[in-house]
Amino acid sequence: MNKNYETVFIMTPVLSEVQMEDAVDKFRKVLTDNGAELVNDENWGLRKLAYPIAHKSTGFYHLIEFKSAPELIETLETEYRRDERIMRFLTVSLDKHAVAYNEKRRSGAFNKDKKEEAAA
């Protein structure tokens, strides 16, 4: 049975735009080649880290939300560990409330500007 997951990974800030996109494509391919259905894909860009990792204070963040069999998570995380471009990663299983929250967030329900425009 397929479950909902969300994975966030942080890539080293020394990558070029092309290298960063290659890394993201690699992990998308790992997911799709193993039967995962991609639900959402967001590039959060270069962000400051809460603490230095490998003497770096920033990293490129990327989030992928997907549906897959639980067995795929081990394969995905093994690929993260093998890739020197990845500094950190976290994959979590989403319950029905988290899935509903993500759908609302993607639709802009939490965007303050839209609420203010609607009130005007």
Stockholm file with secondary structure:
# STOCKHOLM 1.0

chainA/1-120         MNKNYETVFIMTPVLSEVQMEDAVDKFRKVLTDNGAELVNDENWGLRKLAYPIAHKSTGFYHLIEFKSAPELIETLETEYRRDERIMRFLTVSLDKHAVAYNEKRRSGAFNKDKKEEAAA
#=GR chainA/1-120 SS CCEEEEEEEEECTTCCHHHHHHHHHHHHHHHHHTTCEEEEEEEEEEEEEEEEETTEEEEEEEEEEEEECTHHHHHHHHHHHHCTTEEEEEEEECCHHHHHHHHHHHHTTTCHHHHHHHHC
#=GC SS_cons         CCEEEEEEEEECTTCCHHHHHHHHHHHHHHHHHTTCEEEEEEEEEEEEEEEEETTEEEEEEEEEEEEECTHHHHHHHHHHHHCTTEEEEEEEECCHHHHHHHHHHHHTTTCHHHHHHHHC
//
